[in-house]
Amino acid sequence: MVAAVLTLIWRDLAGVRELTRILNREGFLWCEPKQVSQQALSQRFLTFPAEIFESIFKGLLPEFEQKWHSRNKRPLPESIQFARTKFERIWAGDGSTLEAVFRKLDSLAERLFTNSYSIRDRIVKMGAGNQTTPCITMRLVEIRVGKSWYSYLTSVLDPLILPPYVVADLSSRRWRIEEAFNTVKRLLGLSYIWTGSLNGIKLQLYWAGDPSSGQLGYFMRY
């Protein structure tokens, strides 16, 4: 089963039908050719305990983590270094759902910190002011890049604690999360799931994320 799952992932096979054909005709990895029906192999994927792959994954994590910590680390960006002096943790979230909000903020300006050619930094009020949608105070930071303006909201109202450039830079770095997902899907063969069963999905995820495979297993944990 380990050889079967590895072959599915690393050879980017379309599914169990193709895997069965390869096993019957040529074998894969350390497995010799063997006549197995597609139905039998499919049933095996449905019933093979995913916990076994999970135990392999968890058993190898400490060793892989040690290797990860021993590598040369890149210096932290200045924005993150600055933010870590003010905050215990930094969280990144997708802000695409706020686009509709940004279009309504012009009339809500209350206090202006900066208004220049490339930076607008101000306090805004959001909400209707009733029990259902009470008013909340937020800070709107807008940065001009070329001819485009990019908007960021933060609950940190003091620009001395979180300057505009730090707000913008921290927000832009959340794309590293999207890049990590893209790398995982591309290199670990997770662009699609080759089974709809929960057990089969676990088999694919645990082995694709296995550090022993020599790829990006640690992404599956962090």
N, C-alpha and C positions, 0 to 999 in steps of 0.2 A: 504493500500500500504506500509506503514511503516512496518507492521508485515510481509508482503510478502517479502520485500527486506531483512529484518533482517533474516528471515528464510532461504532465499537463501544463504546468506553469512555465517551465523554462523553454519548452518547444512551442509554447503558445498555441496549443491544440484547440480545436473548436469545441470539443466535448468528448464524452465517453465513447461515442461511436468511432471517432478517429483513433482514440486510445486503444480500443479493442482491436481495431485493424492492425495497428502497429505491434501490439502484443502477440497477436496470432501469427504475423508474418516474419517479424524481425526481432521482437523483444525490445527491451529498453533498459539502459543502465546495466545493473548486475542481474537482470532477469532474462533468462533464456526464452525463446519463443514458446508460447503455450496457447493451446486452443481453449478459449474462454468465450462464452456468449456475451453479447452486449447486455442482455438482461441480468446475467449473473454479476457482471462487473458493476452495473448500475446499482443493483441491490446491495453490493458490498460497500459502495460509497454511502448508501443510506444508513447502513447499520454499523460500520466500523467506528468504534468509540473515538470521538474527537478529543476526549480527555487524554488519550495516549500521545497525540501530537502536542497537546497543551503541556504535558509533563516534560516533553523534550524541549519545547520552547522555554519554559520556566527554568529548566535545569541549566540551559546554556546562557541565560540572561546575565548571571553574575560575572561570568568570564568575559562576555562581550562588553558589559558595562565597564569592567576594569580596563579593557583595551581602549574603550572610548575615552575614559578619563586620562589615560596615559598619553594620548596623542597631543600634538601641539595645538593649543587653542588659539583661535583668532581673537584679537582684542575686541572688546565690546564697542559698538558705535558710541559716539559722544552723547547722543540723545538718550541712550539707554543708561550710560554711566551717570548722567545728570539725574535722570528720573529715579534711579536706585538710591540716590542720596536723599530723596524726599519720600519715597514710597517703599513699602515692604515687598509688594508684588506688582507686576505689570501684566495687564490682561489685554488681549487683542480680540476685537469682534468685528463681524461683517457690518458695514455701515450702509449697505445699498438700500435698505428699507427706510433710511432717513431722507432719501432724495425728495420725497413729497413734502417733508417737513421743511427742508431748506428753502423751498419755493415760497413759503409763507412767513419767513422770519424777518423780512425787511421791515414790516410794520410793527415789529415787536421789540425793536431796539430800545434799551433802557439806559445803558451806560457805555461810553466808548473809551477804550484804552488806546487803540492805535488805528489810524486811518491814513494809510500812505499808498503809494503807487502799487506796492506788491503785498501789503499786509493790511487786513482789517481785523481788529480784535475787539469784541464787544460783549456785553452782558445782554441776554434776552430772556423774556418770560415765555413759558410754554404752558398751554392748558387753558381751559375755559373759566377756571376759578370757582367751580362748583364741587360738590362732593364726588361726583362721578369722575371728573377730570380736573383735579386741583392744579393750581398754577405751580410750576417748578421753575427755579432759576438755573439757567445754564449759561455757558460761555461759548460763543460762536467765533471760531477762528477761521479766517479765509485767506488763502495764500494764492498769489497770482504766479502762474508758470506760463511764460509766453503770453498768449492771448486768452488763456483759460483760467478761471478761478476754481479753486478746490476748497470745499467747506468741511469743517470738523467741529463736532460738538464735544464738550467736556464739562464735567461737573466741578472741575478744579477752577475756581473763579479768580484766583490770584495769579496774574501773569508772572510774578516773581517766582512762584513755586513751579509753574509749568509754562515756560515761555512759548510763544507761538511756534517757533521753529521746531521745538521739541514735540509739541502736539502734532504737527504735520508729519514729522519724521517718524514718530512712533506709529502713527496710523498707517503710513505707507509701508512700514515693515510687516504689517499683517499679511501682505502678499507673499511673504516667505512661507506662510502656512499653506497657501494655495500651491506654491511651487513645490513644497514638500509632498503634498498629495499627488501632484502631477508626476513627480519623480517616482513615488511609490507605485503608482499605476503603470508607469512606463517600464520600469526596471524589474518590478516584481510580478509582472503579468496580471495585474489586478484591474485591467481596463474593463473587464467584464467578469461576471461570476458564472462558472460553467455548470452550476446546479442551483436549483431553487430550494433544496432542502436545507434546513438549519444546520444539520450535521455536516453536510457537504461544504457549506460556506465556512464553517469553523475549520474544517480540514484545510481548505485553501488558505485561509487567513493565517492560521498558526504556522503552516509550513512556509508560506511566502515570507512570513516575518521571522523565520528561524535564523538566528545569527550564523549557524553552521553552514548555511547556504552561501555565505560569503557576500551577501548583498546588504540591503538596507533594513535589516531586521529591527533595528532599534526604533525606526519610525513607527512601528506597530505599537510600541509601548508609549512613546512620548510624541 
